[in-house]
Amino acid sequence: MAKVLMLIVEDDLELAKMYEQKLTSAGYQVDIAHDGIEGFEKMKLEKPNLVLMDILMPNMNGLEALQKAKQDPETRTIPIVILTNLSGTAERRKAMDEGAADYIVKSEFTPSEVVQKIKTVLANQPQKEGKVSK
């Protein structure tokens, strides 16, 4: 089976590491970016199979990075799952309108449930092997 590459775009280092461990133990290869700019650059470079993106981040927030990724021909097909503490309907609607594959509120799901939601999103995507730059 091809290695599935996940990119976590999260400015909270502890949270990013926790999701990295959870996804690694589920058999995924994981890379981390700490803001939207770095996340977008890694999307273009690595072509991950899926991106887990926070919204509230420095430099470029997750909604801006999502919009930029969906407008770029190199990254538009990469599924981006928003993983945030923002539970408002306006943010959810904006993210889904911009092309997010799913919208997960961190406080409403355990990390294991997040992994299950990721598996569901991936099951609905054509599979490709991500490029690793490590």
C-alpha positions in Angstrom: 0.0 0.0 0.0 1.3 3.5 -0.9 2.2 5.7 2.1 -0.4 8.3 2.7 1.0 11.7 3.6 -0.8 14.0 5.9 0.1 17.7 6.5 -1.0 19.2 9.8 -1.1 23.0 9.7 -1.4 24.1 13.3 0.4 26.8 15.3 -0.1 25.1 18.7 3.0 22.9 18.8 1.6 20.5 21.5 -1.6 20.0 19.6 0.2 19.4 16.3 2.5 16.8 18.0 -0.5 15.1 19.6 -2.3 14.8 16.2 1.0 13.8 14.5 1.4 10.9 17.0 -2.3 9.8 16.6 -2.0 9.8 12.7 1.4 8.1 12.7 0.1 5.3 14.9 -2.8 5.0 12.5 -0.2 4.3 9.7 0.0 7.7 8.1 3.1 9.7 7.3 2.9 13.2 8.8 4.5 16.6 8.3 3.7 19.7 10.2 3.5 23.4 9.2 3.0 26.2 11.8 1.1 28.8 9.9 -0.9 29.2 6.7 2.1 30.4 4.6 4.3 27.5 5.5 1.3 25.1 5.1 0.6 26.4 1.6 4.3 26.1 0.6 4.4 22.5 1.9 1.2 21.7 0.0 2.8 22.8 -3.2 6.1 21.0 -2.5 4.9 17.8 -0.9 1.5 17.3 -2.5 0.0 15.6 0.6 -2.9 13.3 0.4 -4.8 15.4 2.9 -4.3 18.6 4.9 -5.6 19.1 8.5 -5.8 22.9 8.8 -6.5 25.1 11.8 -8.1 28.5 11.2 -6.6 30.8 13.8 -2.9 31.1 13.0 -0.3 33.8 12.6 0.8 35.2 9.2 -2.0 33.6 7.1 -5.0 32.1 8.7 -6.5 28.7 7.7 -9.3 30.2 5.7 -6.9 32.3 3.7 -4.6 29.3 3.1 -7.7 27.2 2.1 -8.8 29.8 -0.4 -5.3 30.2 -1.8 -4.9 26.4 -2.1 -8.2 26.0 -3.9 -7.3 28.7 -6.4 -3.9 27.2 -7.3 -3.9 24.4 -10.0 -1.2 22.5 -8.2 -3.0 22.3 -4.9 -6.8 22.6 -5.7 -7.4 18.9 -5.6 -5.8 18.3 -2.2 -8.6 17.7 0.4 -8.3 20.1 3.2 -10.1 19.3 6.5 -10.5 22.3 8.8 -9.7 21.4 12.4 -10.5 24.4 14.6 -12.0 25.6 17.9 -14.3 28.0 16.0 -17.7 26.5 16.2 -19.6 29.4 14.5 -21.9 28.7 11.5 -20.4 31.6 9.5 -16.8 30.1 9.7 -18.1 26.6 8.8 -20.1 27.9 5.9 -17.2 30.0 4.6 -14.8 27.0 4.8 -17.2 24.7 3.1 -18.0 27.3 0.4 -14.2 27.7 -0.2 -13.9 23.9 -0.8 -13.0 22.3 2.6 -13.6 18.6 2.5 -14.9 18.7 6.1 -15.1 21.0 9.1 -14.2 19.6 12.6 -14.5 21.5 15.8 -11.7 20.3 18.1 -13.8 20.3 21.3 -16.5 18.1 19.7 -14.4 15.2 18.6 -11.7 13.0 20.3 -8.4 12.6 18.4 -9.5 9.0 17.5 -12.8 10.4 16.1 -10.8 12.9 14.0 -8.7 10.0 12.6 -12.0 8.2 11.6 -13.3 11.4 9.9 -10.0 11.7 8.0 -10.3 8.0 6.9 -13.8 8.8 5.6 -12.6 11.8 3.6 -9.7 9.8 2.2 -12.1 6.9 1.2 -14.0 9.4 -1.0 -10.8 10.7 -2.8 -8.8 9.2 -5.6 -5.6 7.8 -4.0 -2.2 9.0 -4.9 1.2 8.8 -3.2 2.3 12.0 -1.5 5.8 13.3 -2.2 8.0 13.4 0.9 10.7 16.1 1.3 12.3 14.9 4.5 
